[in-house]
Amino acid sequence: MLYRMGDHRGQGDGKLSPIGYGFPELLERSRTFLYHSEDSQSLYEKRQQEFQRNVPETEVCTERLLCCFLYSFVMLGFYDGDFYTKAKMAVFDAVAAEELEMAEYFIDSEEEELCAAEDFKDFEKDERILRFSRTAYLFARQIENSAENRDLLEQLLKQPEFGIRRIIETKSWF
């Protein structure tokens, strides 16, 4: 999901305009970690399973974030009548925020040279939710606080490779 984000060749230079501090670095670090290794495709599925096993509350956080995005974006569909793309934006954004957190989970574990499972299990549930909240906040801020970024993402999601089935297939909790 994040692979194409920030690399769209539509309008302007095709990159999300940074809103505030931290997001461009977070996005690039996550994209590099998840997609730019020799065996990134096979590693992605293993990492996703391990992340879901070790951080089960992420599923609930992502579902709640999806509800927030649905409320934010589907309402905009009343103005232009494009409810389908707005719903895809909500799903994509929730999945992308979870991907960002998954990448951060493994990057932090590697930097501390600890096993990801042991490292994260020591955190209290509230601390893990706060970490996800920070990542989700940085991501949501990029989309919700910039009409330019919202429009860019909307154009990206209108492309055929971003059909709703393909987006949903990336997540096992749908």
Order of alpha helices (4+ residues) and beta strands (2+ residues): alpha-alpha-alpha-alpha-alpha-alpha-alpha-alpha-alpha
